[in-house]
Structure formats: C-alpha cells, structure tokens
Amino acid sequence: MPVRLSSTQRALLTGVTAAGLLIGAFAAGAAQGGDPAAAATASGRTMAVQPGTAAGADGASGAKITVTGTGAVSGTPDQLLLSMGVQTSDASVSAALQRANHAVRAVTAALARSGVRRSDIQTSGMSIQPQYAGNSALPTGYGASESIAVTLRRLATAGTQISDAVRAGGNATEVAGVSLNVSDASSLLEQGSAEPLPMIASGAARSSATPSPVPVSPGRQRMTVTVTAVFALA
C-alpha cells in the first residue's frame, strides 16, 4: 500500500536529502583529490534539522524547516607568510633612518634574488623612537624600525629564502613571525601533490661556510564548509 506523506513530512524529507547531497558532494570531491587524509576527514559530516515558523508577505505565520549540514576537509599548506624587518639605532634620527633604509633594501634585494616576486613584498610598518639612558630627560639616540610582509609561494625554497633575507639584513634583522596558508581552498577538491621540502646535505657533502636553509614543515590545515537551507511550508 503506498505511503502518503503530509506537506510537512515531504518538506522535511526534501531538506534532509538536499543537505545530504551537498555535504556528500563536498566529501566526494575531496576523496577524488587523491588525498586519503582529506577524504577521511571530509567523510565526517553532520546534519541538523530544526522546525520553526516563517512569516509570509501578508504577515501570516507559516511553518518552516531549517536544514544545516557541515563537512570538513584538511589539506597541506602551499605558501608561507613571513613577517620580518630591521631595527637600527644611531645618534640622530636621520642617521638611524638611513641605516634602516639600507638594511631593508638589502633584505628586499636578497628576497628578489631568491625568486620572490616584488609584488609579494609589502611594507607593513615603520617607526622612529627616541632612546634614553637611565633617568636622563634628553634622548641619547634614536631607534628606527621598518617591517615588511612577504608571501613565499614555494615551500620547497622558503627556508633558503628566509636564510638569505636574514643574512642580508645582518644584525639589524628581526623576524616577527611566520604562518602557513592554503592559497586556494578549491584545490582541495582537485588532484595535486605537495611540493617536497628542502633537503639538507650531509656534513661531508656540505661546506661549513655554506648556510643551511631554515627548516619549514607545512603540516596540515583543517577547513569546514557549512550549508544551511530553509524550506517554507505552504
């Protein structure tokens, strides 16, 4: 005997099915990307169904169903965001600033020589502060600092690029921090392979005068997609 569903039951079934298809598609896309870890994570998804009421254009209240589905996927970061700069001091403002300018130009030039695009190097801050000794009311000198934000798009060479930049700035160099990022989240739904990390040669094959790259470990990042659909019942 055929089963008859009320309008409320039909809307509920439609909402649950729609959310399931959306989250299922998200998980399937991650699985097709060739990343077992991404597929395993994306397969863990949740759905919630909430009854409620919705007001129509004429002000009358009507029933509604809200369906929310959540899917998660993890991927390997493919770029590094570097925050660094220089800090110098001298007896006068102009001398301190001139030394800072020289150091930051050296850092920028080293990054450019190592393959970093000029458009990926951005000035992010600058300051000049008086320096005092003891309880003296008069400054004994001035400190100047300039900072830049750099996007390193190849993790395979990021360690070497950081080392080159630090060496170029000398003792004036400051590294404020680094963060790893997935440049394009949609790439988690496409097939791709992670770039290899830089390998350090053995001591016998490397001269002691050759600087070693800063080690970079990309790890993994988790991303979550949530889909919410609201169905109004006639």
C-alpha positions, -999 to 999 in steps of 0.1 A, spaced: 0 0 0 15 34 -10 26 57 19 11 92 18 32 120 33 19 153 46 34 186 32 54 189 64 69 154 61 76 160 24 95 192 31 114 176 59 125 148 37 135 172 9 156 193 32 174 164 47 181 149 13 193 183 -1 218 188 28 230 152 25 237 157 -12 256 189 -7 278 176 20 282 143 2 294 161 -29 319 180 -8 332 148 7 333 131 -27 352 159 -43 378 158 -16 381 120 -20 387 124 -57 415 148 -50 438 119 -43 444 128 -6 435 99 17 436 121 48 414 147 32 388 121 22 388 106 56 382 140 72 356 151 48 336 119 53 329 130 89 299 153 84 268 163 104 233 174 96 208 192 119 171 197 112 152 224 131 114 231 129 102 266 131 78 292 118 81 317 89 61 348 83 47 353 48 44 386 29 9 391 43 22 388 79 7 354 85 29 328 102 37 296 84 58 265 92 94 263 81 122 237 83 159 247 86 184 221 75 221 226 82 249 203 70 286 206 78 316 190 61 353 193 69 384 186 48 421 191 56 449 199 32 486 207 31 496 244 31 514 256 0 526 290 9 543 308 38 535 343 51 567 359 65 567 390 88 601 405 92 620 437 93 651 456 105 658 477 136 687 502 138 699 530 162 721 560 159 728 594 175 704 612 152 671 605 136 684 608 100 713 585 107 692 558 123 666 561 94 694 559 68 708 527 83 673 512 85 667 521 49 699 505 38 692 473 57 657 468 45 668 474 9 694 447 13 667 423 27 643 431 -2 671 426 -28 680 393 -13 644 381 -14 641 392 -50 673 374 -60 660 342 -44 629 343 -66 603 362 -46 581 385 -67 584 422 -60 546 422 -57 548 397 -29 569 421 -7 549 448 10 559 474 36 539 468 67 552 492 93 577 519 102 586 537 135 612 560 149 616 562 187 639 582 210 662 562 233 671 573 268 697 562 293 689 560 330 668 589 342 680 613 316 653 636 301 672 640 269 675 612 243 709 596 239 700 583 204 672 572 182 659 538 170 644 532 136 625 501 125 609 491 93 589 459 87 577 440 56 552 413 49 564 387 24 545 359 7 567 329 -1 548 308 -27 571 277 -28 577 259 4 605 239 -12 626 271 -13 611 291 15 637 280 40 666 292 18 648 324 10 644 332 48 680 324 54 692 347 26 670 376 38 682 373 74 718 372 63 714 402 40 700 423 69 727 413 93 724 421 130 697 446 122 673 418 111 642 409 130 617 381 123 583 387 138 567 355 128 556 331 101 523 315 92 514 288 67 484 291 44 465 272 17 465 297 -11 434 282 -29 409 262 -9 393 249 -40 425 230 -48 414 206 -20 387 193 -45 413 188 -73 440 163 -77 475 176 -68 507 167 -50 526 185 -22 559 200 -31 589 184 -14 606 201 15 642 213 11 667 186 20 699 194 39 730 176 26 752 156 49 781 172 67 806 156 44 789 170 13 784 205 26 810 231 34 809 246 69 807 280 52 775 271 33 745 285 52 717 260 58 681 268 50 655 274 77 635 242 81 599 246 71 573 219 80 539 226 63 518 202 85 481 203 76 452 227 79 415 218 85 387 237 67 350 235 73 321 241 50 286 246 63 254 246 42 221 259 55 188 256 37 154 270 49 122 254 34 89 273 39 58 251 41 27 262 22 
